[in-house]
Amino acid sequence: MTVKAEWKTIKVSDGTEMRLYVARPDGVKGKIPAVIVVQEAFGVNKHIRSVTERVAELGYVAVSPEMFHRSAAPGFEGSYEDFNTVMPHMNALTEDGMIADLKAVYQFIQDDAQADAARTACTGYCMGGRTSFLANSVLPLKAAVSYYGGRIPPLLQKHINQQAPILFFWGGLDKHIPFEQRHEVMSALDAASKPYINVDFANADHGFFCEDRKVYHPDSARQSWALFTQFLKDRFAA
């Protein structure tokens, strides 16, 4: 399927402006679902743009916001080899700011002529996996997917009210997100009777889905993508 991609700029409620990388299938008629694709800590880089385009190839309007827009220049891309380049921008993020950004993206989807806002999902990677969990508590989503989302436990007290089923992917070798942290998330969702799917790839590490990282694990990436695509298909049909 041919995909068209472009950058858009939108306004956020706090007066800031944020760029979106928007990809959509070409030539599709009628309203189609939308998927918010939230970046890793390294910006809306080549990898995230590629993922956004792959989501569009599934037949969805895919939107990836530059979450560092308050602290970094448009087009910021950090280095996978130097986490220090992204730390100032990670530290500048606030929960209120991320919620404002997510609501602005959802408003963009509502205003988009091709997107069916009633069928919106969110996925994210690392930092974006945590943000996808947050999005599922503040937006009327049909589905959420979190790839190795760290630091979710601090969100549980305020944001346990997940709107839609959520699919979690973890790397069994991931020392950044210990088992105890994952267990805390699942236990809280169980206690709140919130539906979720939990998938642990035993031989994969943190960041296993990214082909540009040394930890890329092709089998886990391929299998997670198959689960991801079927999960969205089922949820959008529900």
C-alpha positions in Angstrom: 0.0 0.0 0.0 1.3 3.4 -1.0 1.7 5.8 2.0 1.9 9.6 2.0 3.7 11.2 4.9 4.2 14.9 5.9 4.9 17.1 8.9 2.1 19.1 10.5 2.3 21.7 13.2 -0.5 22.1 15.8 -1.1 24.2 18.8 -1.2 22.8 22.4 -3.4 24.3 25.1 -0.5 25.7 27.0 0.3 28.0 24.0 3.2 25.9 22.7 3.4 24.4 19.2 4.1 20.8 18.4 5.1 19.1 15.2 3.4 15.8 14.1 4.7 13.3 11.6 1.5 12.1 9.9 1.4 9.1 7.6 -1.7 7.8 5.8 -2.5 5.2 3.2 -2.9 6.8 -0.3 -6.2 6.3 -2.2 -8.3 4.9 0.7 -11.9 6.1 0.6 -14.0 6.8 3.7 -13.1 7.1 7.4 -10.3 4.9 8.7 -9.0 4.3 12.3 -6.1 6.4 13.7 -3.1 5.4 15.7 -0.9 7.7 17.8 2.7 6.5 17.7 4.7 7.9 20.6 8.5 8.2 20.3 11.3 6.7 22.2 13.6 9.0 24.2 15.5 9.7 21.0 12.9 11.8 19.2 10.7 11.2 16.1 13.8 9.8 14.4 14.2 7.6 11.3 13.0 4.5 13.2 9.9 6.1 14.6 9.0 7.7 11.3 9.4 4.2 9.7 7.1 2.7 12.3 4.6 5.4 11.7 4.7 4.6 8.0 4.3 0.9 8.7 1.2 1.6 10.8 -0.2 3.7 7.9 0.5 0.7 5.6 -2.0 -1.3 7.7 -4.7 1.2 6.6 -4.6 3.7 9.4 -3.9 7.4 9.8 -0.7 7.3 11.9 0.4 10.3 13.9 3.7 10.7 15.8 4.1 13.9 18.0 7.4 15.5 18.9 7.0 15.2 22.6 10.2 17.2 23.3 8.9 20.3 21.6 9.1 22.4 24.8 12.8 21.8 25.3 14.3 20.8 21.9 14.3 22.3 18.4 12.0 20.8 15.8 13.6 17.7 14.3 15.6 16.8 17.4 17.1 13.3 17.2 19.2 11.9 20.0 22.0 9.4 19.7 21.4 5.7 20.6 25.0 5.6 21.7 24.8 8.6 24.0 21.8 8.7 26.3 23.1 11.9 27.9 22.0 13.8 24.7 18.4 13.0 25.6 18.4 13.3 29.4 17.7 17.1 29.5 14.6 16.6 27.4 13.4 13.6 29.3 13.8 15.5 32.5 11.9 18.5 31.1 8.8 16.4 30.5 5.9 16.8 32.9 2.8 14.8 33.3 0.6 17.8 32.7 2.5 18.7 29.6 2.3 15.2 28.2 -1.5 15.1 28.8 -1.9 18.4 27.0 0.1 17.1 24.1 -1.9 13.9 23.9 -5.2 15.8 24.0 -3.9 18.1 21.2 -3.0 15.1 19.1 -6.5 13.6 19.6 -8.1 16.9 18.6 -6.0 16.8 15.4 -7.4 13.3 14.8 -10.9 14.5 15.4 -10.5 17.4 12.9 -8.9 15.2 10.3 -11.2 14.5 7.3 -9.9 10.9 6.9 -9.6 9.7 10.5 -12.3 8.0 12.5 -11.6 9.4 15.9 -14.0 6.9 17.5 -11.5 4.3 16.5 -8.2 5.6 17.9 -5.4 3.7 19.4 -2.1 4.6 20.9 1.3 2.8 20.8 4.7 3.8 22.1 8.2 2.6 22.7 10.2 2.9 26.0 9.3 6.5 27.1 6.4 6.2 24.6 5.3 2.9 26.1 4.7 4.8 29.4 3.0 7.6 27.5 0.7 5.1 25.8 -0.4 3.9 29.3 -1.0 7.6 30.2 -2.9 8.2 26.9 -5.2 5.3 27.7 -6.3 7.0 30.9 -7.0 10.4 29.4 -8.3 9.7 25.9 -11.3 7.6 24.7 -9.1 5.0 23.0 -10.1 1.7 21.5 -6.7 0.1 22.2 -3.3 0.9 23.7 0.0 -0.9 23.2 3.1 -0.4 25.4 6.5 -1.6 24.2 8.8 -1.9 27.2 7.4 1.1 29.0 9.3 2.0 32.1 8.3 4.0 35.1 4.6 3.1 34.8 4.1 2.4 38.6 4.2 6.1 39.5 1.2 6.6 37.2 -0.9 3.9 38.7 -2.5 5.8 41.6 -3.8 8.6 39.3 -4.2 6.8 36.0 -5.3 3.3 36.7 -8.6 4.1 34.9 -7.6 2.6 31.6 -10.1 3.3 28.9 -9.4 0.3 26.7 -7.6 -3.0 26.7 -3.9 -2.6 26.7 -1.2 -4.9 25.2 2.2 -4.9 27.0 5.4 -6.1 25.4 8.5 -6.7 27.6 12.0 -8.0 27.0 12.9 -10.8 29.4 16.6 -9.6 29.4 15.6 -6.0 30.2 17.4 -4.8 33.3 16.0 -1.3 32.9 12.5 -2.5 33.9 12.8 -5.2 36.5 10.2 -8.0 36.9 9.0 -6.4 40.2 8.0 -3.2 38.3 6.1 -5.2 35.7 4.4 -7.2 38.4 3.3 -4.1 40.2 1.6 -2.9 37.0 -0.2 -6.2 36.4 -1.3 -6.5 40.0 -2.8 -3.0 39.9 -4.6 -3.7 36.7 -5.9 -7.0 38.1 -7.1 -5.2 41.3 -8.9 -2.7 39.2 -10.4 -5.3 36.8 -8.8 -3.7 33.8 -8.3 -5.9 30.7 -4.8 -6.3 29.4 -2.5 -8.7 27.6 1.0 -9.3 28.9 3.7 -10.6 26.5 7.3 -11.3 27.6 9.9 -12.1 25.0 12.4 -14.2 27.1 15.4 -13.6 24.8 14.9 -9.9 24.0 16.3 -6.9 25.7 15.1 -3.3 26.2 14.6 -1.7 22.8 14.3 -5.0 20.9 11.9 -3.6 18.3 14.3 -1.0 17.0 16.4 -2.2 14.0 18.8 0.7 14.6 19.9 -0.4 18.0 22.4 -3.1 19.0 19.7 -4.9 21.0 17.4 -5.4 18.0 16.0 -8.9 18.2 14.4 -9.7 14.8 12.3 -12.7 15.9 10.8 -10.8 18.8 10.2 -7.7 16.7 8.5 -9.7 14.0 6.3 -11.7 16.4 5.4 -8.6 18.4 4.4 -6.8 15.2 2.1 -9.7 14.2 0.4 -9.6 17.7 0.2 -5.8 17.5 -1.5 -5.8 14.1 -4.0 -8.4 15.1 -4.8 -6.7 18.4 -5.6 -3.4 16.6 -7.6 -5.2 13.9 -9.7 -6.9 16.6 -10.2 -3.8 18.8 -11.1 -1.6 15.8 -13.7 -4.1 14.8 -15.2 -4.4 18.3 
